[in-house]
């Protein structure tokens, strides 16, 4: 397993991180048991993954806690609490209760990275005024080591919230949406994180459009209609055919992980699944070498101006 230093946290972490949310939630979203989910976490650790990202909203904290029993010092745990529930903004007391519940479920007395989850640009001021003091107090007590913030990439594909938050420099880690179809973080986010040595968790490396051809064609058609993508540069019926045809690329999914892994400013590449075999495949893709230069140039020519889709 390749490792990196997680920005200014100084933590040494695997470049592949286990994402415990997404469409799978370690298989629990498709009816798998909590014990099955724990086996996925254990398999990730066996593969050399030591960065595990979960959240209250994912309902996988207990599965993670069970899997890391006796191995707490070998893993870096990232978990989260939403800044709002529906129209109701989270209050200080609720955040403290959320942290305590996460600690209980994870069976630990500290969280390495605690994130405010899915923050929108409209919620950001509340997070700083009302919730940041709580997080700093919990950090002072030793219950949190480092602070993180995550964006809502589906509804904020142009990273409006992070463009406001990162210059304030309150957070040590940011969760960022980044993929081949929307590489806008390259210009809008990574220069800001690199400036202050803020680490990144990369989400959405692979989503529906990069694993389902029909979904990809639908998104590309919309991008052509909006003018973000030049029709002359792409085969609308098979938009990524140049990847499929390349002798050094095994699959679009592999290319998607390689694309993210070698981007300056992208630190931990999250991958989520409910299958041990699939997890092994994804990790191997993340650990593969960078895409050929010509392919990177082609991707930039085709999708470099896109900032309106997440790939979901």
N, C-alpha and C positions, 0 to 999 in steps of 0.2 A: 504494500500500500504506500502510495506517495503521501507525504505530509507537507503542510505549510504552517507558518505562524499566523494565527488569527488576528491580524492587525495589531492594534495597541494593547489587546488583552494579553499578548505574550503566550497564549495557549498554543501548544502544538497539536494540530488536528489533521485528520484524514481529509484529502481533497474531495473524497466522496462522502456525503453525509446521508444518513437515513432519514427520509421524510416520512413522518408517521401520519400525515393527513392526506390531502388530495382525494382523488376518486376512489382510492383503495382503502386507505386507513389500515394498512397492514393486513388487508383481507377482510376486516370487520365490516366494511361497507357492503360486502357481498355475502354476508352471512357467516363468515368464519368466526371461530371462537376467540376469546381473549387469550387462551393458551396458544392457539395458532399464531396470533399476533406476537406473542412473546418469543415464539420460536424464530420468527422472522428477525426480531431484534437480536437474538442470540446468534443467528447465522451472520448477520451484519458484523457483529463483533468478531466472529471467527474469520471473516474476510479482511479484517483489519480496520473496519470503520470504527472510529471512536467518537464521532460527532453525531448526536441523535437529536432530531428536532421534532418536538411534539407540541401540544397545546391543549388547554381545557376544552376548546371547541371540538377537537378531533376525537375526544373520548378514548384516547390511546395511552394516557399517562399511566394507568394501572398496569397495562401490558408492558410498558417500558420499565416501570418500577420492579415488576416481577423478574424481568429478564436481567436487570443489572444488579440484582441482589448478590453481594459478595464481590462485585466488580466495579463499585462506584468510583474508585480511584483510577480506573482505566478508561472512563468515558467522560465526555463533555456533554452536558445536557442543556438543551435550549428548549424552553417552553414559553407559553404566551397567555395573555389574557386580553380580551377585546376591550377597546376603549369605549364601546357603546353596545347596548343590547336593544335592538330596534331603534326607537327614537330617544331612548333614555341613555344619557351619558353616564359612564361609570363614576361613582363617587369614591372618595378616599377609603372609606370603610369597606366598600365592596372589593376594592383592589387588594386590600390587606387580607380579606377573607379568601379571595381567589388565590393569592400566593400561598397561604396556609394550606388550602386544599390541594394545590399542586404538590407541595412538599409532602403531604400525607400520601397522596396517590403514587408519587414517585419513590416513596420510602427513602427519603434523603433529608438531610438538614440544611442543604444549600442547593441553589440552582446556579449553574455556571453563567448562563445568559438568559435573562428574563426580558421578554419582548412585549411591548404594547402592540397589539395584533390588529392588522387591517385598518390602520389609521387613515382617515381621509383628510384632505386639506382643510375641510371645515371643522374637523375634530381636533386638529393639531394644537390650537391655542389652549383648549381645555386640558389636553394631555400635559402641556408644559406648566400651566398654572395650577392645576389640581392634582395631577397624578405623578408628575416627575418628583415633587418633594417626598411623596410616599415611597417611591422606588429608591431614592437616595437614602432615606431613613432605613429601609430594609437592607440596603447595601451596607450601611454603617453597622447594622446588627449581625452581618455575616450571612444573612439568608439569601442574598443575591450577590454574585461576584461582579457581573458586568451587565450593562443595560443595552437593550436592542429595540428596534422599531421595525415594523413590517408594513408594506403598502398593500392596497387592494388593487392588484394588477389588472384584474378583469375590468373594473370600472375606472381605473386610473392608469391606462397603458402608456401615458406620456409622463408618468412619474411626477405629477404636480406636487404631491405631498412631500416626497423626498427632496425635491428641489427647494422647498421651503425649510425642511427640517435639517438637512445636512449642514448648511452654513452655520446653524446655531450650535452645532457640535456638542449636543447633550448625550449622544448615544455612541456606544462602542462598536455596535454591529447593526447592519441594516439588511433586511430581507428584500431582495430585488427581483422583479420579473425580467427575464432576459432569455431570448432564444433567436433562432435563425430568422424567424418571420418578423420579429420586432426587436432589433438590436439597439433601440434608441437609448438604452442605459449607457451605451458606449460613450455617447456625447453628453448626456444629461445627468448621469448619476456617477459613473466611475471617476471622472475628474474630481468630483467633490469628495468621494470616499478616499481616494488616493491622497488628496491634499492633507487630510487629517489622520491618515492611517486608520480609517474606519473599515472594519472587516465586512465582507458581504456573504450572505447566504443566497445562492441563486436558485430561485424557483421557476417553474414553467419551462425548464430546459426542453422537456417533451410534454406536450399536451395533445388534445384530440386531433388537431390539424396535422400534427407530425406523425400520427400513428394511424389515421383514417383518411385514405385518399379522397373520398367524397367531401369530407369536411375541409380538407386543404383546398380543393377546387372552389368550394363555396367562398372561402375567405379570400382567395386570390381574385375571384371575380369581383368581390366588393372593393378590394384594393385598386383594381383597375378602374372601376366605375368612379371611385373617389379621387383618382389621379395620383395616388401615392405610389403606384406601381405602373411602369410603362409596359403596355401590352406587347410591344415589339421585343421585349427582353425575356419573355417567358412563354412557355407552352401552357395555355390555360387549362388544357385537359390533363396535363402531366407536369405540373409546375417544377418539380424537383427531379426531373428525368436526368439532369446532368450529374446529380449525386448518385442515382441508381446505376448509371452507366460507368461510373469511375472505378477503375480496377483496385484502387486503394481504399475503397469505402464499402463496408459490408452491408449497410442498411441505412435508411434515413434516420432511424433512431440512433444508431451508432454515431452518425455524422452530427446529429443534434447535440449529443453529449460532448463530443470532441470540440465542437464549435464553442461551447460554453467553457469547458475546462481550461482552454489555453488563451482566454481573453484576459488581457491585463486589467486588473481590478476585480475579477471574479475569483473568489476564494474557495468556498465550499460549494460543490455542486450537489444539490439535493436530488435524491431519487427515491421514489416510493413504489411499493408493490406489495402484493399479498402472496408472492411465490418466491421461494428460496432460489429456484433455478433462474427466474427472471431477474432477481436481485443480482445474482452472480453475473449474468449477461450485462446488466446495466453498469455494474462496477467495472467490468472489463472494458466497456466502451469509454467510461470516464478516464480510465488509466491509459487509453490509447494515445498515440502521438497526435500532434496538431494536424488539422486538415491541410492538404496540399495548398500551396499559395494560390494557385490558379483558381481553386474552388473557393477560397476565402474571398478573392477578388470578385468572382462571379456572384457570390451571395451578397456582397456589399453593393454591387451594381444593381441587383434586382431588388433587394429588400432594405437597403441602407437608409431610405427615407421614411420607412414605415414607423409610425408611433401610435396607431389607433386600434390595434388588435392585440390580444394576448396569446392567441393560438388555441384557446379553450374551445 
